[in-house]
Amino acid sequence: MKKKCIQVAAGIIFDDQKNVLIAERLPSQYKSGLWEFPGGKFEHEEYAFQTLQRELMEEIGIHVKSAQYWLKVAHEYEERIVVLEAWVVKNFTGTPRGAEGQKIRWIKPEELNQYEFPEGNKIMLDRFHEIVL
């Protein structure tokens, strides 16, 4: 059986103190209870930056003014393949909130290892030190 491929745009969002925003996946979501960088699935004929803007407005109520593409990773789970495009977001308006009922937290980058993320985020977490603020 051919696995479904899901394309996702994720925002690595920083505040003025260089804290990073993470969100807990909802019970209704795949890999629920784990933490993630906010974002979501591409819609038909959408570019990655458009997906990033739309998803971050829907999920956490911010408008992304600009973002820098960081990296693309693919991970094969038992049921699906997830292709994740990560963007560094420092320029946005609005105050992040869990617009869909999810918990969100601002944490120091060195605290990331205290949270459990989906396996597909491992490469991003291992390479997090590459992000230049």
JOGIDA-V642667 format. One record per run of one state. SS is the DSSP state (alpha for helix, beta for strand, coil for the rest). FROM is the first residue (numbers start at 1). LEN is the number of residues. If there is no record, write none. Layout:
BEGIN
ss=<SS | SS>
from=<FROM | FROM>
len=<LEN | LEN>
END
This chain:
BEGIN
ss=<coil | beta | coil | beta | coil | beta | coil | beta | coil | alpha | coil | beta | coil | beta | coil | beta | alpha | coil | beta | coil | alpha | coil | alpha | coil>
from=<1 | 4 | 15 | 19 | 25 | 35 | 37 | 39 | 42 | 48 | 61 | 63 | 77 | 80 | 94 | 104 | 109 | 115 | 117 | 118 | 119 | 127 | 128 | 131>
len=<3 | 11 | 4 | 6 | 10 | 2 | 2 | 3 | 6 | 13 | 2 | 14 | 3 | 14 | 10 | 5 | 6 | 2 | 1 | 1 | 8 | 1 | 3 | 3>
END
